[in-house]
Amino acid sequence: MKRDLLAALLFALALGLAGCAATGGAPVEPVVAPSWQAPLPHDGDVAELRRWWTQFDDPLLGRLVDAADTASPTIASAAARIEDARARGAAAGAALLPSLGATANAGRARQDVSIPAITSAGIGLQASWEIDVFGRNRAARDAAEARVEGAGATWHDARVIVAAETANQYLALRACESLLEEARLDAESRAETARLTELSMQSGFESRASAALTRASAAQGRVLVKQQGEQCDQTVKALVALTAIAEPDLRAQLAATTGRLPQPAAIAVPSVPAAALAQRPDVFARARDVVAASADIGAAEADRWPRITLAGSVGAARFDSSFGSFSGTTWSIGPVGVSLPVFDAGARRANVVAARARYDEATIAYAASLRNAIREVENALIALQGTADRNADARSAAENFELSYRATEARYRSGFGTLFELEDARRSALAAQITLINLHRERVAAWIALYRALGGAWSELADAQTAASSRPASP
């Protein structure tokens, strides 16, 4: 009777303390500036980030982004990490519930020569439950849930990175093709100048030195064409690796709009940085790391306190012998077990210290991710404004250098200009055209950087289960 009373008291004590749990620290939000220090873009139509790729004036870009999303091993790995985190979360949640096992046995034995043989058989259920008095298992479950949410955000961040990388490679290819076309036109002009100069030399109107100079200029023009063509081929190879599209098929698709740089729609940027940072999956993932590390502190603290377990069983048994048959049910409640750590040479205390250190590390990483996110958005905004400010002057320079070159070429062919003047005008015109193409590429790249800096339309409502179920296959 006294033993039953003691077991009941221990059980009541366990239930009464079940709501108590150790908790770790809470993430501290770093101060975010109240406004951007760089001007916001206003040109173009405002578009949602989620539909942004489809609003380029080049449909092929959207198809390449989709292909890269499907083929990327980085995204597939991130999806696998979601599944791993979900499985760990399920295991952590299961520790809060009782475990149940089934048993079955059968046997025949004769323990004494004076006793007939006995046949026995039985089945039963055994249950055990660790009563989470100090919150160790709840803290482990909370940490696992935070890591599932962080893994889902990391998966989307991988998709944003791959999309931006694909777009930048496509942009580089189109800019390369445009530069290649300029190089071909320049090489044709150099070749024509060399031909005419050679004829003039044969007629005695030009010196051999001038003819040699034009031949050297024509050869240099051909070198520039080949060099630029090599760069374009390398960029195509990079796109093949990103999208897993066969190179002949990719080149066939690229041939439709050779040398034309894509034009994006504008992006609406919230005037308050905090609103923009809410769209960053990497920032959210670092915040969930802080939450998980905080829960780990609670689990480590609770591990220093006693553990209380409750066991029980129920079963049915049957015994047969020459004396007769007996059958019935068996059951037990208990024992209520208490495991109290007495001496571990400081291992549990060290685990708490390590958990707090990981929490500090996660908090520092979270603050750094916020600062980095603000910097990336500000840099993209500065690049957009800078390219807009330089565009008019760069276009004017290209147009006027081209006019100057055409006029100098006409004077040279009429015999009133020198070859050195013509080559100088040619170099200036070519450099101005290259500057204009690179400026156009830089501006589109700034829009892509802004898309990436704003998180690619991610929100905290993104479903990690959808991410796992739509896991891309590795190429």
C-alpha positions as CSV (number, residue, x, y, z in Angstrom):
1,M,0.0,0.0,0.0
2,K,2.8,2.4,0.8
3,R,4.6,1.5,-2.5
4,D,1.4,2.3,-4.4
5,L,1.0,5.6,-2.6
6,L,4.6,6.6,-3.4
7,A,4.1,5.7,-7.1
8,A,0.9,7.8,-7.2
9,L,2.7,10.8,-5.6
10,L,5.5,10.6,-8.1
11,F,3.1,10.4,-11.0
12,A,1.1,13.4,-9.7
13,L,4.3,15.4,-9.2
14,A,5.3,14.6,-12.8
15,L,2.0,15.8,-14.2
16,G,2.1,19.0,-12.1
17,L,5.6,19.9,-13.4
18,A,4.9,19.0,-17.0
19,G,4.3,22.7,-17.9
20,C,7.7,23.8,-16.7
21,A,10.5,24.2,-19.4
22,A,13.8,25.8,-19.6
23,T,14.1,28.5,-22.3
24,G,17.1,30.0,-24.0
25,G,17.6,33.5,-25.3
26,A,15.4,35.3,-27.8
27,P,16.7,36.8,-31.0
28,V,17.3,40.5,-30.8
29,E,16.4,42.5,-33.9
30,P,19.3,44.8,-35.0
31,V,18.4,48.4,-35.8
32,V,17.4,48.9,-39.4
33,A,17.7,52.3,-41.1
34,P,14.3,54.1,-41.5
35,S,14.9,54.8,-45.2
36,W,17.2,54.0,-48.1
37,Q,20.2,56.2,-48.7
38,A,20.1,55.5,-52.5
39,P,17.5,56.8,-54.9
40,L,14.7,54.4,-55.9
41,P,14.1,53.5,-59.5
42,H,11.0,55.0,-61.2
43,D,11.4,54.2,-64.9
44,G,9.3,51.4,-66.5
45,D,6.2,49.6,-65.4
46,V,6.1,48.3,-61.9
47,A,6.0,44.5,-61.8
48,E,5.7,41.9,-59.1
49,L,8.9,40.0,-58.4
50,R,7.2,36.6,-58.9
51,R,6.2,37.5,-62.5
52,W,9.3,39.6,-63.2
53,W,11.2,37.1,-65.5
54,T,8.1,36.7,-67.7
55,Q,8.0,40.5,-68.2
56,F,11.3,40.7,-70.0
57,D,10.9,41.4,-73.7
58,D,12.7,38.2,-74.4
59,P,10.6,35.0,-73.6
60,L,13.7,32.8,-74.0
61,L,15.2,34.1,-70.8
62,G,12.2,32.9,-68.8
63,R,12.5,29.5,-70.3
64,L,16.2,29.3,-69.6
65,V,15.5,30.2,-65.9
66,D,12.9,27.5,-65.7
67,A,15.3,25.0,-67.2
68,A,18.1,25.9,-64.8
69,D,15.7,25.7,-61.9
70,T,14.9,22.1,-62.9
71,A,18.4,21.1,-63.6
72,S,20.3,22.7,-60.7
73,P,22.0,20.3,-58.3
74,T,22.2,23.2,-55.8
75,I,18.4,23.4,-55.7
76,A,18.0,19.7,-55.5
77,S,20.4,19.5,-52.6
78,A,18.4,22.3,-50.8
79,A,15.2,20.3,-51.3
80,A,16.9,17.2,-49.9
81,R,17.8,19.2,-46.8
82,I,14.2,20.2,-46.4
83,E,13.2,16.5,-46.3
84,D,16.0,15.7,-43.8
85,A,14.9,18.6,-41.6
86,R,11.3,17.5,-41.7
87,A,12.2,13.9,-40.8
88,R,14.3,15.2,-37.8
89,G,11.4,17.4,-36.8
90,A,9.0,14.4,-36.9
91,A,11.4,12.4,-34.7
92,A,11.7,15.2,-32.2
93,G,8.0,15.6,-32.0
94,A,7.5,11.9,-31.5
95,A,9.6,12.0,-28.3
96,L,6.8,14.0,-26.7
97,L,4.3,11.1,-27.1
98,P,4.2,7.7,-25.5
99,S,5.9,4.8,-27.4
100,L,4.0,1.6,-27.9
101,G,5.4,-1.9,-28.7
102,A,3.9,-5.3,-29.2
103,T,5.2,-8.6,-28.0
104,A,4.3,-12.2,-28.7
105,N,5.8,-15.4,-27.3
106,A,5.2,-19.2,-27.3
107,G,7.1,-22.0,-25.8
108,R,6.9,-25.5,-24.2
109,A,9.0,-26.5,-21.2
110,R,9.4,-29.1,-18.5
111,Q,11.3,-27.7,-15.5
112,D,11.0,-30.7,-13.2
113,V,10.6,-34.4,-13.8
114,S,7.8,-34.5,-11.4
115,I,5.8,-31.9,-13.3
116,P,4.3,-32.5,-16.7
117,A,5.4,-30.3,-19.7
118,I,3.7,-27.0,-20.0
119,T,2.8,-25.1,-23.2
120,S,2.6,-21.3,-22.9
121,A,1.6,-18.6,-25.4
122,G,1.0,-14.9,-24.9
123,I,0.6,-11.5,-26.6
124,G,0.9,-8.1,-25.1
125,L,1.4,-4.4,-25.5
126,Q,4.1,-2.4,-23.7
127,A,4.0,1.4,-23.4
128,S,6.6,3.9,-22.1
129,W,6.5,7.6,-21.8
130,E,9.2,10.1,-20.8
131,I,7.2,12.9,-19.0
132,D,8.8,16.1,-20.3
133,V,8.8,17.9,-17.0
134,F,11.6,20.3,-17.7
135,G,10.9,20.8,-21.4
136,R,13.9,19.1,-23.0
137,N,11.9,17.3,-25.6
138,R,9.7,20.3,-26.3
139,A,12.8,22.5,-26.8
140,A,14.2,19.9,-29.2
141,R,10.9,19.9,-31.1
142,D,10.9,23.7,-31.4
143,A,14.5,23.7,-32.6
144,A,13.6,21.1,-35.3
145,E,10.6,23.1,-36.4
146,A,12.7,26.2,-36.8
147,R,15.2,24.3,-38.9
148,V,12.5,23.0,-41.2
149,E,11.3,26.6,-41.8
150,G,14.9,27.7,-42.3
151,A,15.6,24.9,-44.8
152,G,12.5,25.9,-46.8
153,A,13.8,29.5,-47.0
154,T,17.2,28.3,-48.0
155,W,15.7,26.3,-50.8
156,H,14.0,29.4,-52.2
157,D,17.2,31.4,-51.8
158,A,19.0,28.8,-53.9
159,R,16.3,29.2,-56.6
160,V,16.8,33.0,-56.6
161,I,20.6,32.6,-56.9
162,V,20.3,30.1,-59.8
163,A,17.8,32.3,-61.6
164,A,20.0,35.4,-61.2
165,E,23.1,33.5,-62.4
166,T,21.3,32.1,-65.4
167,A,20.0,35.6,-66.3
168,N,23.5,37.1,-65.9
169,Q,25.0,34.5,-68.2
170,Y,22.3,35.0,-70.8
171,L,22.8,38.8,-70.5
172,A,26.6,38.3,-70.9
173,L,26.0,36.2,-74.0
174,R,23.8,38.8,-75.7
175,A,26.2,41.6,-74.8
176,C,29.1,39.4,-76.2
177,E,27.1,38.8,-79.4
178,S,26.5,42.6,-79.8
179,L,30.2,43.3,-79.2
180,L,31.0,40.5,-81.8
181,E,28.8,42.3,-84.4
182,E,30.6,45.6,-83.7
183,A,33.9,43.8,-84.1
184,R,32.9,42.3,-87.4
185,L,31.7,45.6,-88.8
186,D,35.0,47.2,-87.6
187,A,37.0,44.3,-89.2
188,E,35.2,44.7,-92.5
189,S,35.9,48.5,-92.5
190,R,39.6,47.9,-91.7
191,A,39.8,45.3,-94.5
192,E,38.1,47.7,-97.0
193,T,40.5,50.5,-95.9
194,A,43.5,48.1,-96.5
195,R,42.2,47.2,-99.9
196,L,41.8,50.8,-101.0
197,T,45.2,51.8,-99.6
198,E,46.8,48.9,-101.4
199,L,45.3,50.1,-104.7
200,S,46.5,53.6,-104.0
201,M,50.0,52.4,-103.2
202,Q,50.1,50.5,-106.5
203,S,49.1,53.7,-108.3
204,G,51.8,55.7,-106.5
205,F,49.4,57.8,-104.3
206,E,50.2,56.0,-101.0
207,S,53.5,54.9,-99.4
208,R,54.4,51.4,-98.5
209,A,54.3,52.4,-94.9
210,S,50.7,53.4,-95.1
211,A,49.8,50.1,-96.9
212,A,51.6,48.1,-94.2
213,L,49.8,50.0,-91.5
214,T,46.4,49.3,-93.0
215,R,47.2,45.6,-93.4
216,A,48.2,45.4,-89.7
217,S,45.0,47.2,-88.8
218,A,43.0,44.7,-90.8
219,A,44.8,41.8,-89.2
220,Q,44.2,43.2,-85.7
221,G,40.5,43.5,-86.6
222,R,40.3,39.9,-87.5
223,V,42.0,39.0,-84.2
224,L,39.4,41.0,-82.2
225,V,36.6,39.1,-84.0
226,K,38.1,35.7,-83.2
227,Q,38.8,36.7,-79.6
228,Q,35.2,37.9,-79.1
229,G,33.8,34.8,-80.7
230,E,35.7,32.6,-78.3
231,Q,34.2,34.5,-75.4
232,C,30.7,34.0,-76.8
233,D,31.3,30.3,-77.2
234,Q,32.5,30.0,-73.6
235,T,29.3,31.7,-72.4
236,V,27.1,29.3,-74.4
237,K,28.9,26.4,-72.7
238,A,28.2,28.0,-69.3
239,L,24.5,28.2,-70.2
240,V,24.5,24.6,-71.3
241,A,25.9,23.6,-67.9
242,L,23.3,25.7,-66.1
243,T,20.2,24.6,-68.0
244,A,21.2,21.0,-69.1
245,I,19.9,21.8,-72.6
246,A,21.8,20.1,-75.4
247,E,24.1,22.6,-77.1
248,P,22.6,22.2,-80.6
249,D,19.1,22.8,-79.2
250,L,20.3,25.8,-77.2
251,R,22.1,27.4,-80.1
252,A,19.0,27.0,-82.2
253,Q,16.9,28.8,-79.7
254,L,19.5,31.5,-79.2
255,A,19.7,32.2,-82.9
256,A,16.4,33.9,-83.0
257,T,17.5,37.1,-81.2
258,T,21.3,37.2,-81.7
259,G,23.0,40.3,-80.2
260,R,19.9,41.9,-78.7
261,L,20.1,42.6,-75.0
262,P,16.9,41.8,-73.0
263,Q,14.9,44.6,-71.5
264,P,13.4,44.0,-68.0
265,A,10.4,45.6,-66.4
266,A,11.0,47.9,-63.4
267,I,10.7,46.6,-59.8
268,A,8.8,48.4,-57.1
269,V,11.1,48.9,-54.1
270,P,9.5,49.6,-50.7
271,S,10.8,52.9,-49.3
272,V,11.4,51.3,-45.9
273,P,14.3,48.8,-45.8
274,A,12.6,46.6,-43.2
275,A,9.8,45.9,-45.7
276,A,12.3,44.9,-48.3
277,L,14.2,42.7,-46.0
278,A,11.0,40.8,-45.3
279,Q,11.4,39.5,-48.8
280,R,14.8,38.0,-48.2
281,P,14.8,34.2,-47.7
282,D,18.4,34.1,-46.5
283,V,17.6,36.7,-43.8
284,F,14.6,34.7,-42.6
285,A,16.7,31.5,-42.6
286,R,19.3,33.2,-40.4
287,A,16.6,34.3,-38.1
288,R,15.3,30.7,-37.8
289,D,18.8,29.6,-37.0
290,V,18.7,32.0,-34.0
291,V,15.3,30.5,-32.9
292,A,16.7,27.0,-33.2
293,A,19.9,27.9,-31.3
294,S,17.7,29.4,-28.5
295,A,15.7,26.2,-28.3
296,D,18.9,24.2,-28.1
297,I,19.9,26.2,-25.0
298,G,16.6,25.2,-23.4
299,A,17.2,21.5,-24.3
300,A,20.7,21.6,-22.9
301,E,19.6,23.3,-19.7
302,A,16.8,20.8,-19.2
303,D,19.2,17.9,-19.8
304,R,20.8,18.8,-16.4
305,W,17.6,18.0,-14.5
306,P,16.0,14.7,-13.7
307,R,14.1,12.6,-16.2
308,I,10.8,11.0,-15.2
309,T,9.5,8.0,-17.2
310,L,6.3,6.0,-16.9
311,A,5.9,2.4,-18.2
312,G,3.0,0.0,-18.4
313,S,1.9,-3.1,-20.2
314,V,-1.2,-5.2,-20.9
315,G,-1.4,-8.7,-22.4
316,A,-3.1,-12.0,-22.7
317,A,-1.6,-15.4,-21.8
318,R,-2.5,-19.1,-21.9
319,F,-0.9,-22.1,-20.2
320,D,-1.7,-25.8,-21.2
321,S,-0.5,-28.9,-19.3
322,S,-1.9,-32.3,-18.3
323,F,-3.4,-30.6,-15.2
324,G,-5.6,-28.4,-17.4
325,S,-5.5,-25.0,-19.2
326,F,-5.3,-21.6,-17.8
327,S,-5.8,-18.2,-19.6
328,G,-6.3,-14.6,-18.7
329,T,-5.0,-11.0,-19.0
330,T,-2.0,-9.5,-17.4
331,W,-1.3,-5.8,-16.8
332,S,1.0,-3.5,-15.0
333,I,1.3,0.3,-14.4
334,G,4.7,1.5,-13.6
335,P,7.3,1.7,-12.6
336,V,7.6,5.5,-12.4
337,G,11.3,6.0,-12.9
338,V,13.4,9.0,-12.0
339,S,16.8,9.4,-13.5
340,L,18.9,12.0,-11.7
341,P,22.3,13.1,-13.0
342,V,24.8,13.1,-10.1
343,F,28.2,13.3,-11.6
344,D,29.2,13.7,-15.3
345,A,32.6,15.5,-14.9
346,G,30.9,18.7,-16.2
347,A,29.7,17.3,-19.6
348,R,26.1,18.7,-19.3
349,R,27.3,22.1,-18.2
350,A,29.7,22.1,-21.1
351,N,26.8,21.3,-23.4
352,V,25.0,24.4,-22.1
353,V,28.0,26.6,-22.7
354,A,28.4,25.3,-26.2
355,A,24.7,25.8,-26.9
356,R,25.0,29.4,-25.7
357,A,28.0,30.0,-27.9
358,R,26.1,28.6,-30.9
359,Y,23.3,31.0,-30.1
360,D,25.7,33.9,-30.0
361,E,27.2,32.8,-33.3
362,A,23.7,32.5,-34.9
363,T,22.8,36.0,-33.7
364,I,26.0,37.5,-35.1
365,A,25.3,35.8,-38.5
366,Y,21.7,37.1,-38.5
367,A,22.8,40.7,-37.9
368,A,25.5,40.3,-40.6
369,S,22.9,39.0,-43.0
370,L,20.7,42.1,-42.4
371,R,23.6,44.4,-43.0
372,N,24.6,42.5,-46.1
373,A,21.0,42.6,-47.5
374,I,20.8,46.4,-47.0
375,R,24.2,46.8,-48.7
376,E,23.2,44.7,-51.7
377,V,19.9,46.6,-52.2
378,E,21.7,49.9,-51.9
379,N,24.4,48.9,-54.3
380,A,21.8,47.8,-56.9
381,L,19.9,51.1,-56.5
382,I,23.2,53.1,-56.9
383,A,24.0,51.1,-60.1
384,L,20.6,51.7,-61.5
385,Q,20.8,55.4,-60.9
386,G,24.3,55.6,-62.2
387,T,23.6,53.8,-65.4
388,A,20.6,56.0,-66.0
389,D,22.7,59.1,-65.4
390,R,25.4,58.0,-67.8
391,N,23.1,56.7,-70.6
392,A,22.4,60.0,-72.4
393,D,26.1,61.0,-72.4
394,A,27.3,57.6,-73.5
395,R,24.7,57.5,-76.3
396,S,25.7,61.0,-77.4
397,A,29.4,60.1,-77.4
398,A,28.8,57.0,-79.5
399,E,26.7,58.9,-82.1
400,N,29.1,61.8,-82.4
401,F,32.2,59.6,-82.6
402,E,30.5,57.6,-85.3
403,L,29.8,60.8,-87.2
404,S,33.4,61.9,-86.8
405,Y,34.7,58.6,-88.0
406,R,32.4,58.7,-91.1
407,A,33.5,62.2,-91.9
408,T,37.2,61.3,-91.4
409,E,36.8,58.3,-93.6
410,A,35.3,60.4,-96.4
411,R,38.1,62.9,-96.1
412,Y,40.7,60.1,-96.2
413,R,39.2,58.5,-99.3
414,S,39.0,62.0,-101.0
415,G,42.7,62.4,-100.3
416,F,42.4,65.2,-97.8
417,G,42.9,63.2,-94.6
418,T,45.6,61.1,-93.2
419,L,45.6,57.4,-92.4
420,F,46.5,58.2,-88.8
421,E,43.5,60.4,-88.4
422,L,41.3,57.7,-89.8
423,E,42.7,55.0,-87.4
424,D,42.3,57.3,-84.5
425,A,38.7,58.1,-85.4
426,R,38.0,54.4,-85.9
427,R,39.4,53.5,-82.4
428,S,37.4,56.3,-80.8
429,A,34.1,55.2,-82.5
430,L,34.7,51.5,-81.6
431,A,35.5,52.3,-78.0
432,A,32.3,54.5,-77.7
433,Q,30.1,51.7,-79.1
434,I,31.7,49.2,-76.7
435,T,31.1,51.6,-73.8
436,L,27.4,51.9,-74.8
437,I,26.9,48.1,-75.0
438,N,28.6,47.5,-71.7
439,L,26.5,50.3,-70.1
440,H,23.3,48.6,-71.3
441,R,24.5,45.3,-70.0
442,E,25.5,47.0,-66.6
443,R,22.0,48.4,-66.3
444,V,20.2,45.2,-66.9
445,A,22.6,43.4,-64.6
446,A,21.7,46.0,-61.9
447,W,18.0,45.1,-62.3
448,I,18.9,41.4,-61.9
449,A,21.0,42.2,-58.8
450,L,18.1,44.2,-57.4
451,Y,15.8,41.2,-58.0
452,R,18.2,39.0,-56.1
453,A,18.7,41.5,-53.3
454,L,15.0,41.7,-52.8
455,G,14.6,38.0,-52.4
456,G,12.8,37.1,-55.6
457,A,9.2,37.4,-54.3
458,W,9.8,35.1,-51.3
459,S,7.6,35.5,-48.3
460,E,7.3,33.8,-44.9
461,L,4.1,32.1,-46.1
462,A,6.1,30.0,-48.6
463,D,5.3,26.4,-47.9
464,A,8.3,24.1,-47.3
465,Q,6.2,21.1,-48.0
466,T,5.6,22.4,-51.5
467,A,9.3,22.9,-51.9
468,A,10.0,19.3,-50.9
469,S,7.2,17.8,-53.0
470,S,8.4,19.7,-56.1
471,R,12.0,18.6,-55.6
472,P,13.9,19.2,-58.8
473,A,15.8,16.2,-60.3
474,S,19.6,16.3,-60.6
475,P,20.9,16.5,-64.1
